[in-house]
Amino acid sequence: MEIEKENGDTFIHFLLGEDEYAIRILDVQEIITPLPITPVPGTPDSILGVVNLRGKIVPMMDLRRTLGLSPKPVGETSCFVIIQYRHWLMGVVVDRVSGVTDAGEVGVSQKRENGNEGIDRFVTGDANREEDEGSIQVLNVEKLVTDEYHEEIYR
């Protein structure tokens, strides 16, 4: 499989359990410590509720549930990654932010099927690091934010 370099992209990577995921840093508005989440009745199970971020109401996604992983309560190392895609804002809860990687340091290859429909649906490729460090699954922010399943929260 040929590895492609993403021109000028930088990725922020984070942990969900033992697995590492990444999104382009250009899609990240900010990373914050957890704020109180207000539940909203009638939203999908993967939406924990909303937070008030300096006067903006931001839906908070449980990324674990969205990807078909076991839910886990927000903990001491948890972070909220606020994603901006076009005119949408969405917060995702991650277990821990683990770093930033310049695309020149990794190659991004086509995604490999994982066998987990939730993950396979949102992963666009793998960022390959040193052989002993494994790979980071790169998430498609457009699909996370505008997927039909989540789009209903903006209506």
Rosetta constraint file for C-alpha pairs under 8 A:
AtomPair CA 1 CA 109 HARMONIC 7.29 0.50
AtomPair CA 1 CA 110 HARMONIC 7.94 0.50
AtomPair CA 2 CA 109 HARMONIC 6.78 0.50
AtomPair CA 3 CA 107 HARMONIC 5.43 0.50
AtomPair CA 3 CA 108 HARMONIC 5.80 0.50
AtomPair CA 3 CA 109 HARMONIC 4.86 0.50
AtomPair CA 3 CA 110 HARMONIC 7.93 0.50
AtomPair CA 4 CA 107 HARMONIC 5.66 0.50
AtomPair CA 4 CA 108 HARMONIC 5.41 0.50
AtomPair CA 4 CA 109 HARMONIC 6.02 0.50
AtomPair CA 5 CA 103 HARMONIC 6.39 0.50
AtomPair CA 5 CA 104 HARMONIC 6.80 0.50
AtomPair CA 5 CA 106 HARMONIC 7.35 0.50
AtomPair CA 5 CA 107 HARMONIC 5.14 0.50
AtomPair CA 5 CA 108 HARMONIC 6.02 0.50
AtomPair CA 6 CA 103 HARMONIC 5.75 0.50
AtomPair CA 6 CA 104 HARMONIC 7.77 0.50
AtomPair CA 6 CA 107 HARMONIC 7.42 0.50
AtomPair CA 6 CA 108 HARMONIC 6.84 0.50
AtomPair CA 7 CA 103 HARMONIC 7.03 0.50
AtomPair CA 8 CA 102 HARMONIC 7.63 0.50
AtomPair CA 8 CA 103 HARMONIC 6.48 0.50
AtomPair CA 8 CA 104 HARMONIC 7.77 0.50
AtomPair CA 9 CA 24 HARMONIC 6.54 0.50
AtomPair CA 9 CA 25 HARMONIC 7.58 0.50
AtomPair CA 9 CA 26 HARMONIC 7.87 0.50
AtomPair CA 9 CA 102 HARMONIC 6.46 0.50
AtomPair CA 9 CA 103 HARMONIC 5.34 0.50
AtomPair CA 10 CA 24 HARMONIC 5.80 0.50
AtomPair CA 10 CA 25 HARMONIC 5.64 0.50
AtomPair CA 10 CA 26 HARMONIC 7.59 0.50
AtomPair CA 10 CA 100 HARMONIC 6.98 0.50
AtomPair CA 10 CA 101 HARMONIC 5.70 0.50
AtomPair CA 10 CA 102 HARMONIC 4.38 0.50
AtomPair CA 10 CA 103 HARMONIC 5.43 0.50
AtomPair CA 11 CA 22 HARMONIC 5.93 0.50
AtomPair CA 11 CA 23 HARMONIC 5.40 0.50
AtomPair CA 11 CA 24 HARMONIC 4.37 0.50
AtomPair CA 11 CA 25 HARMONIC 5.05 0.50
AtomPair CA 11 CA 100 HARMONIC 5.60 0.50
AtomPair CA 11 CA 101 HARMONIC 5.22 0.50
AtomPair CA 11 CA 102 HARMONIC 6.33 0.50
AtomPair CA 11 CA 103 HARMONIC 7.13 0.50
AtomPair CA 12 CA 22 HARMONIC 5.45 0.50
AtomPair CA 12 CA 23 HARMONIC 5.67 0.50
AtomPair CA 12 CA 24 HARMONIC 6.27 0.50
AtomPair CA 12 CA 25 HARMONIC 5.53 0.50
AtomPair CA 12 CA 97 HARMONIC 7.65 0.50
AtomPair CA 12 CA 98 HARMONIC 7.81 0.50
AtomPair CA 12 CA 99 HARMONIC 5.87 0.50
AtomPair CA 12 CA 100 HARMONIC 4.41 0.50
AtomPair CA 12 CA 101 HARMONIC 6.43 0.50
AtomPair CA 13 CA 20 HARMONIC 6.63 0.50
AtomPair CA 13 CA 21 HARMONIC 5.46 0.50
AtomPair CA 13 CA 22 HARMONIC 4.10 0.50
AtomPair CA 13 CA 23 HARMONIC 6.61 0.50
AtomPair CA 13 CA 97 HARMONIC 6.14 0.50
AtomPair CA 13 CA 98 HARMONIC 5.64 0.50
AtomPair CA 13 CA 99 HARMONIC 5.37 0.50
AtomPair CA 13 CA 100 HARMONIC 6.01 0.50
AtomPair CA 13 CA 101 HARMONIC 7.57 0.50
AtomPair CA 13 CA 136 HARMONIC 7.57 0.50
AtomPair CA 14 CA 20 HARMONIC 5.61 0.50
AtomPair CA 14 CA 21 HARMONIC 5.51 0.50
AtomPair CA 14 CA 22 HARMONIC 6.30 0.50
AtomPair CA 14 CA 94 HARMONIC 6.70 0.50
AtomPair CA 14 CA 95 HARMONIC 7.26 0.50
AtomPair CA 14 CA 96 HARMONIC 5.56 0.50
AtomPair CA 14 CA 97 HARMONIC 4.10 0.50
AtomPair CA 14 CA 98 HARMONIC 4.82 0.50
AtomPair CA 14 CA 99 HARMONIC 6.89 0.50
AtomPair CA 15 CA 19 HARMONIC 5.68 0.50
AtomPair CA 15 CA 20 HARMONIC 4.62 0.50
AtomPair CA 15 CA 21 HARMONIC 6.31 0.50
AtomPair CA 15 CA 94 HARMONIC 6.49 0.50
AtomPair CA 15 CA 95 HARMONIC 5.55 0.50
AtomPair CA 15 CA 96 HARMONIC 5.31 0.50
AtomPair CA 15 CA 97 HARMONIC 6.33 0.50
AtomPair CA 15 CA 98 HARMONIC 6.61 0.50
AtomPair CA 16 CA 20 HARMONIC 6.43 0.50
AtomPair CA 16 CA 21 HARMONIC 7.54 0.50
AtomPair CA 16 CA 64 HARMONIC 6.86 0.50
AtomPair CA 16 CA 94 HARMONIC 6.03 0.50
AtomPair CA 16 CA 95 HARMONIC 5.30 0.50
AtomPair CA 16 CA 96 HARMONIC 7.34 0.50
AtomPair CA 17 CA 95 HARMONIC 6.88 0.50
AtomPair CA 19 CA 136 HARMONIC 7.75 0.50
AtomPair CA 20 CA 135 HARMONIC 7.57 0.50
AtomPair CA 20 CA 136 HARMONIC 5.13 0.50
AtomPair CA 20 CA 137 HARMONIC 6.49 0.50
AtomPair CA 21 CA 136 HARMONIC 5.10 0.50
AtomPair CA 21 CA 137 HARMONIC 4.63 0.50
AtomPair CA 21 CA 138 HARMONIC 5.69 0.50
AtomPair CA 21 CA 139 HARMONIC 6.83 0.50
AtomPair CA 22 CA 136 HARMONIC 6.34 0.50
AtomPair CA 22 CA 137 HARMONIC 6.06 0.50
AtomPair CA 22 CA 138 HARMONIC 4.64 0.50
AtomPair CA 22 CA 139 HARMONIC 6.01 0.50
AtomPair CA 23 CA 27 HARMONIC 7.17 0.50
AtomPair CA 23 CA 28 HARMONIC 7.91 0.50
AtomPair CA 23 CA 138 HARMONIC 5.74 0.50
AtomPair CA 23 CA 139 HARMONIC 5.54 0.50
AtomPair CA 23 CA 140 HARMONIC 7.18 0.50
AtomPair CA 23 CA 141 HARMONIC 6.98 0.50
AtomPair CA 24 CA 28 HARMONIC 7.18 0.50
AtomPair CA 27 CA 83 HARMONIC 5.61 0.50
AtomPair CA 27 CA 84 HARMONIC 5.54 0.50
AtomPair CA 27 CA 85 HARMONIC 6.28 0.50
AtomPair CA 27 CA 141 HARMONIC 7.24 0.50
AtomPair CA 28 CA 81 HARMONIC 6.90 0.50
AtomPair CA 28 CA 82 HARMONIC 5.89 0.50
AtomPair CA 28 CA 83 HARMONIC 4.53 0.50
AtomPair CA 28 CA 84 HARMONIC 6.02 0.50
AtomPair CA 29 CA 81 HARMONIC 7.82 0.50
AtomPair CA 29 CA 82 HARMONIC 5.50 0.50
AtomPair CA 29 CA 83 HARMONIC 5.52 0.50
AtomPair CA 29 CA 84 HARMONIC 5.82 0.50
AtomPair CA 30 CA 81 HARMONIC 6.18 0.50
AtomPair CA 30 CA 82 HARMONIC 5.32 0.50
AtomPair CA 30 CA 83 HARMONIC 7.36 0.50
AtomPair CA 31 CA 79 HARMONIC 6.70 0.50
AtomPair CA 31 CA 80 HARMONIC 5.72 0.50
AtomPair CA 31 CA 81 HARMONIC 4.55 0.50
AtomPair CA 31 CA 82 HARMONIC 6.02 0.50
AtomPair CA 32 CA 79 HARMONIC 5.90 0.50
AtomPair CA 32 CA 80 HARMONIC 5.25 0.50
AtomPair CA 32 CA 81 HARMONIC 6.55 0.50
AtomPair CA 32 CA 82 HARMONIC 7.75 0.50
AtomPair CA 33 CA 78 HARMONIC 7.20 0.50
AtomPair CA 33 CA 79 HARMONIC 5.10 0.50
AtomPair CA 33 CA 80 HARMONIC 6.08 0.50
AtomPair CA 34 CA 74 HARMONIC 7.71 0.50
AtomPair CA 34 CA 78 HARMONIC 6.96 0.50
AtomPair CA 34 CA 79 HARMONIC 5.79 0.50
AtomPair CA 34 CA 80 HARMONIC 5.80 0.50
AtomPair CA 35 CA 51 HARMONIC 6.67 0.50
AtomPair CA 36 CA 51 HARMONIC 6.45 0.50
AtomPair CA 37 CA 48 HARMONIC 7.11 0.50
AtomPair CA 37 CA 49 HARMONIC 5.74 0.50
AtomPair CA 37 CA 50 HARMONIC 5.46 0.50
AtomPair CA 37 CA 51 HARMONIC 5.12 0.50
AtomPair CA 37 CA 60 HARMONIC 7.64 0.50
AtomPair CA 38 CA 48 HARMONIC 7.82 0.50
AtomPair CA 38 CA 49 HARMONIC 5.15 0.50
AtomPair CA 38 CA 50 HARMONIC 5.25 0.50
AtomPair CA 38 CA 51 HARMONIC 6.29 0.50
AtomPair CA 39 CA 48 HARMONIC 6.04 0.50
AtomPair CA 39 CA 49 HARMONIC 4.01 0.50
AtomPair CA 39 CA 50 HARMONIC 6.49 0.50
AtomPair CA 40 CA 48 HARMONIC 7.70 0.50
AtomPair CA 40 CA 49 HARMONIC 5.09 0.50
AtomPair CA 40 CA 50 HARMONIC 7.12 0.50
AtomPair CA 43 CA 47 HARMONIC 6.23 0.50
AtomPair CA 43 CA 49 HARMONIC 7.77 0.50
AtomPair CA 43 CA 153 HARMONIC 6.42 0.50
AtomPair CA 44 CA 149 HARMONIC 7.60 0.50
AtomPair CA 44 CA 150 HARMONIC 7.35 0.50
AtomPair CA 45 CA 65 HARMONIC 7.66 0.50
AtomPair CA 46 CA 61 HARMONIC 5.66 0.50
AtomPair CA 46 CA 62 HARMONIC 5.15 0.50
AtomPair CA 46 CA 63 HARMONIC 7.17 0.50
AtomPair CA 46 CA 65 HARMONIC 5.36 0.50
AtomPair CA 46 CA 66 HARMONIC 5.56 0.50
AtomPair CA 47 CA 59 HARMONIC 6.92 0.50
AtomPair CA 47 CA 60 HARMONIC 5.72 0.50
AtomPair CA 47 CA 61 HARMONIC 4.48 0.50
AtomPair CA 47 CA 62 HARMONIC 5.97 0.50
AtomPair CA 48 CA 59 HARMONIC 7.67 0.50
AtomPair CA 48 CA 60 HARMONIC 5.61 0.50
AtomPair CA 48 CA 61 HARMONIC 5.85 0.50
AtomPair CA 48 CA 62 HARMONIC 6.18 0.50
AtomPair CA 49 CA 59 HARMONIC 5.80 0.50
AtomPair CA 49 CA 60 HARMONIC 5.59 0.50
AtomPair CA 49 CA 61 HARMONIC 7.65 0.50
AtomPair CA 50 CA 57 HARMONIC 6.24 0.50
AtomPair CA 50 CA 58 HARMONIC 5.28 0.50
AtomPair CA 50 CA 59 HARMONIC 4.25 0.50
AtomPair CA 50 CA 60 HARMONIC 5.42 0.50
AtomPair CA 51 CA 57 HARMONIC 5.72 0.50
AtomPair CA 51 CA 58 HARMONIC 5.34 0.50
AtomPair CA 51 CA 59 HARMONIC 6.55 0.50
AtomPair CA 51 CA 60 HARMONIC 6.99 0.50
AtomPair CA 52 CA 56 HARMONIC 5.55 0.50
AtomPair CA 52 CA 57 HARMONIC 4.78 0.50
AtomPair CA 52 CA 58 HARMONIC 6.42 0.50
AtomPair CA 53 CA 57 HARMONIC 6.25 0.50
AtomPair CA 53 CA 58 HARMONIC 6.78 0.50
AtomPair CA 58 CA 89 HARMONIC 6.14 0.50
AtomPair CA 58 CA 90 HARMONIC 5.83 0.50
AtomPair CA 58 CA 91 HARMONIC 6.43 0.50
AtomPair CA 59 CA 89 HARMONIC 7.47 0.50
AtomPair CA 59 CA 90 HARMONIC 5.42 0.50
AtomPair CA 59 CA 91 HARMONIC 6.00 0.50
AtomPair CA 59 CA 153 HARMONIC 7.92 0.50
AtomPair CA 60 CA 90 HARMONIC 6.15 0.50
AtomPair CA 60 CA 91 HARMONIC 4.52 0.50
AtomPair CA 60 CA 92 HARMONIC 5.59 0.50
AtomPair CA 60 CA 93 HARMONIC 7.07 0.50
AtomPair CA 61 CA 66 HARMONIC 7.59 0.50
AtomPair CA 61 CA 90 HARMONIC 7.14 0.50
AtomPair CA 61 CA 91 HARMONIC 5.94 0.50
AtomPair CA 61 CA 92 HARMONIC 4.73 0.50
AtomPair CA 61 CA 93 HARMONIC 6.34 0.50
AtomPair CA 62 CA 66 HARMONIC 6.40 0.50
AtomPair CA 62 CA 71 HARMONIC 7.61 0.50
AtomPair CA 62 CA 92 HARMONIC 6.06 0.50
AtomPair CA 62 CA 93 HARMONIC 5.50 0.50
AtomPair CA 62 CA 94 HARMONIC 7.93 0.50
AtomPair CA 63 CA 67 HARMONIC 6.10 0.50
AtomPair CA 63 CA 92 HARMONIC 5.79 0.50
AtomPair CA 63 CA 93 HARMONIC 5.98 0.50
AtomPair CA 63 CA 94 HARMONIC 6.84 0.50
AtomPair CA 64 CA 68 HARMONIC 6.25 0.50
AtomPair CA 64 CA 69 HARMONIC 4.81 0.50
AtomPair CA 64 CA 70 HARMONIC 6.28 0.50
AtomPair CA 64 CA 71 HARMONIC 5.73 0.50
AtomPair CA 64 CA 72 HARMONIC 7.66 0.50
AtomPair CA 64 CA 94 HARMONIC 7.88 0.50
AtomPair CA 65 CA 69 HARMONIC 5.41 0.50
AtomPair CA 65 CA 70 HARMONIC 6.50 0.50
AtomPair CA 65 CA 71 HARMONIC 5.88 0.50
AtomPair CA 66 CA 118 HARMONIC 6.45 0.50
AtomPair CA 67 CA 116 HARMONIC 8.00 0.50
AtomPair CA 67 CA 117 HARMONIC 7.87 0.50
AtomPair CA 67 CA 118 HARMONIC 4.26 0.50
AtomPair CA 67 CA 119 HARMONIC 4.70 0.50
AtomPair CA 67 CA 122 HARMONIC 7.60 0.50
AtomPair CA 68 CA 116 HARMONIC 7.18 0.50
AtomPair CA 68 CA 117 HARMONIC 7.51 0.50
AtomPair CA 68 CA 118 HARMONIC 4.91 0.50
AtomPair CA 68 CA 119 HARMONIC 6.78 0.50
AtomPair CA 74 CA 78 HARMONIC 5.77 0.50
AtomPair CA 74 CA 93 HARMONIC 7.55 0.50
AtomPair CA 74 CA 95 HARMONIC 7.56 0.50
AtomPair CA 75 CA 95 HARMONIC 7.40 0.50
AtomPair CA 77 CA 95 HARMONIC 6.19 0.50
AtomPair CA 77 CA 96 HARMONIC 5.48 0.50
AtomPair CA 78 CA 93 HARMONIC 6.86 0.50
AtomPair CA 78 CA 94 HARMONIC 5.65 0.50
AtomPair CA 78 CA 95 HARMONIC 4.40 0.50
AtomPair CA 78 CA 96 HARMONIC 5.16 0.50
AtomPair CA 78 CA 97 HARMONIC 7.93 0.50
AtomPair CA 79 CA 93 HARMONIC 5.94 0.50
AtomPair CA 79 CA 94 HARMONIC 5.54 0.50
AtomPair CA 79 CA 95 HARMONIC 6.52 0.50
AtomPair CA 79 CA 96 HARMONIC 6.05 0.50
AtomPair CA 79 CA 97 HARMONIC 6.94 0.50
AtomPair CA 80 CA 91 HARMONIC 6.02 0.50
AtomPair CA 80 CA 92 HARMONIC 5.59 0.50
AtomPair CA 80 CA 93 HARMONIC 4.82 0.50
AtomPair CA 80 CA 94 HARMONIC 6.43 0.50
AtomPair CA 81 CA 91 HARMONIC 5.48 0.50
AtomPair CA 81 CA 92 HARMONIC 5.27 0.50
AtomPair CA 81 CA 93 HARMONIC 6.50 0.50
AtomPair CA 81 CA 94 HARMONIC 7.28 0.50
AtomPair CA 82 CA 89 HARMONIC 6.87 0.50
AtomPair CA 82 CA 90 HARMONIC 5.80 0.50
AtomPair CA 82 CA 91 HARMONIC 4.27 0.50
AtomPair CA 82 CA 92 HARMONIC 6.46 0.50
AtomPair CA 83 CA 89 HARMONIC 5.68 0.50
AtomPair CA 83 CA 90 HARMONIC 5.24 0.50
AtomPair CA 83 CA 91 HARMONIC 5.90 0.50
AtomPair CA 83 CA 92 HARMONIC 7.57 0.50
AtomPair CA 83 CA 141 HARMONIC 7.81 0.50
AtomPair CA 84 CA 88 HARMONIC 5.76 0.50
AtomPair CA 84 CA 89 HARMONIC 4.65 0.50
AtomPair CA 84 CA 90 HARMONIC 6.58 0.50
AtomPair CA 85 CA 89 HARMONIC 6.54 0.50
AtomPair CA 85 CA 141 HARMONIC 7.25 0.50
AtomPair CA 85 CA 142 HARMONIC 6.68 0.50
AtomPair CA 85 CA 145 HARMONIC 7.12 0.50
AtomPair CA 88 CA 145 HARMONIC 7.24 0.50
AtomPair CA 89 CA 145 HARMONIC 7.89 0.50
AtomPair CA 90 CA 145 HARMONIC 6.61 0.50
AtomPair CA 101 CA 105 HARMONIC 6.68 0.50
AtomPair CA 101 CA 106 HARMONIC 7.54 0.50
AtomPair CA 102 CA 106 HARMONIC 7.16 0.50
AtomPair CA 103 CA 107 HARMONIC 6.73 0.50
AtomPair CA 103 CA 108 HARMONIC 7.98 0.50
AtomPair CA 105 CA 129 HARMONIC 7.41 0.50
AtomPair CA 106 CA 127 HARMONIC 5.79 0.50
AtomPair CA 106 CA 128 HARMONIC 5.41 0.50
AtomPair CA 106 CA 129 HARMONIC 5.41 0.50
AtomPair CA 107 CA 126 HARMONIC 7.97 0.50
AtomPair CA 107 CA 127 HARMONIC 5.50 0.50
AtomPair CA 107 CA 128 HARMONIC 5.36 0.50
AtomPair CA 107 CA 129 HARMONIC 7.38 0.50
AtomPair CA 108 CA 125 HARMONIC 6.20 0.50
AtomPair CA 108 CA 126 HARMONIC 5.40 0.50
AtomPair CA 108 CA 127 HARMONIC 4.41 0.50
AtomPair CA 108 CA 128 HARMONIC 6.26 0.50
AtomPair CA 109 CA 125 HARMONIC 5.48 0.50
AtomPair CA 109 CA 126 HARMONIC 5.37 0.50
AtomPair CA 109 CA 127 HARMONIC 6.57 0.50
AtomPair CA 109 CA 128 HARMONIC 7.44 0.50
AtomPair CA 110 CA 124 HARMONIC 6.90 0.50
AtomPair CA 110 CA 125 HARMONIC 4.63 0.50
AtomPair CA 110 CA 126 HARMONIC 6.51 0.50
AtomPair CA 111 CA 123 HARMONIC 6.65 0.50
AtomPair CA 111 CA 124 HARMONIC 5.52 0.50
AtomPair CA 111 CA 125 HARMONIC 3.67 0.50
AtomPair CA 111 CA 126 HARMONIC 5.60 0.50
AtomPair CA 111 CA 137 HARMONIC 7.84 0.50
AtomPair CA 112 CA 125 HARMONIC 7.04 0.50
AtomPair CA 112 CA 126 HARMONIC 7.47 0.50
AtomPair CA 113 CA 120 HARMONIC 6.12 0.50
AtomPair CA 114 CA 119 HARMONIC 7.09 0.50
AtomPair CA 114 CA 120 HARMONIC 6.03 0.50
AtomPair CA 115 CA 120 HARMONIC 7.20 0.50
AtomPair CA 116 CA 120 HARMONIC 6.00 0.50
AtomPair CA 117 CA 121 HARMONIC 5.93 0.50
AtomPair CA 118 CA 122 HARMONIC 6.95 0.50
AtomPair CA 119 CA 123 HARMONIC 6.03 0.50
AtomPair CA 122 CA 139 HARMONIC 5.59 0.50
AtomPair CA 122 CA 140 HARMONIC 5.51 0.50
AtomPair CA 122 CA 141 HARMONIC 7.93 0.50
AtomPair CA 122 CA 143 HARMONIC 6.20 0.50
AtomPair CA 122 CA 144 HARMONIC 6.62 0.50
AtomPair CA 123 CA 137 HARMONIC 6.33 0.50
AtomPair CA 123 CA 138 HARMONIC 5.59 0.50
AtomPair CA 123 CA 139 HARMONIC 4.41 0.50
AtomPair CA 123 CA 140 HARMONIC 5.80 0.50
AtomPair CA 124 CA 137 HARMONIC 7.67 0.50
AtomPair CA 124 CA 138 HARMONIC 5.75 0.50
AtomPair CA 124 CA 139 HARMONIC 5.70 0.50
AtomPair CA 124 CA 140 HARMONIC 5.62 0.50
AtomPair CA 125 CA 137 HARMONIC 6.03 0.50
AtomPair CA 125 CA 138 HARMONIC 5.27 0.50
AtomPair CA 125 CA 139 HARMONIC 7.43 0.50
AtomPair CA 126 CA 135 HARMONIC 6.12 0.50
AtomPair CA 126 CA 136 HARMONIC 5.53 0.50
AtomPair CA 126 CA 137 HARMONIC 4.56 0.50
AtomPair CA 126 CA 138 HARMONIC 5.57 0.50
AtomPair CA 127 CA 135 HARMONIC 5.59 0.50
AtomPair CA 127 CA 136 HARMONIC 5.00 0.50
AtomPair CA 127 CA 137 HARMONIC 6.24 0.50
AtomPair CA 127 CA 138 HARMONIC 6.52 0.50
AtomPair CA 128 CA 134 HARMONIC 6.79 0.50
AtomPair CA 128 CA 135 HARMONIC 4.69 0.50
AtomPair CA 128 CA 136 HARMONIC 6.58 0.50
AtomPair CA 129 CA 133 HARMONIC 6.14 0.50
AtomPair CA 129 CA 134 HARMONIC 6.13 0.50
AtomPair CA 129 CA 135 HARMONIC 5.79 0.50
AtomPair CA 129 CA 136 HARMONIC 7.81 0.50
AtomPair CA 130 CA 134 HARMONIC 6.71 0.50
AtomPair CA 139 CA 144 HARMONIC 7.97 0.50
AtomPair CA 140 CA 144 HARMONIC 6.45 0.50
AtomPair CA 141 CA 145 HARMONIC 6.07 0.50
AtomPair CA 142 CA 146 HARMONIC 5.70 0.50
AtomPair CA 142 CA 147 HARMONIC 7.45 0.50
AtomPair CA 143 CA 147 HARMONIC 4.89 0.50
AtomPair CA 144 CA 150 HARMONIC 7.58 0.50
AtomPair CA 145 CA 150 HARMONIC 6.57 0.50
AtomPair CA 145 CA 151 HARMONIC 7.12 0.50
AtomPair CA 146 CA 150 HARMONIC 6.36 0.50
AtomPair CA 146 CA 151 HARMONIC 5.36 0.50
AtomPair CA 147 CA 151 HARMONIC 5.89 0.50
AtomPair CA 148 CA 152 HARMONIC 6.87 0.50
AtomPair CA 150 CA 154 HARMONIC 7.88 0.50
AtomPair CA 151 CA 155 HARMONIC 7.23 0.50
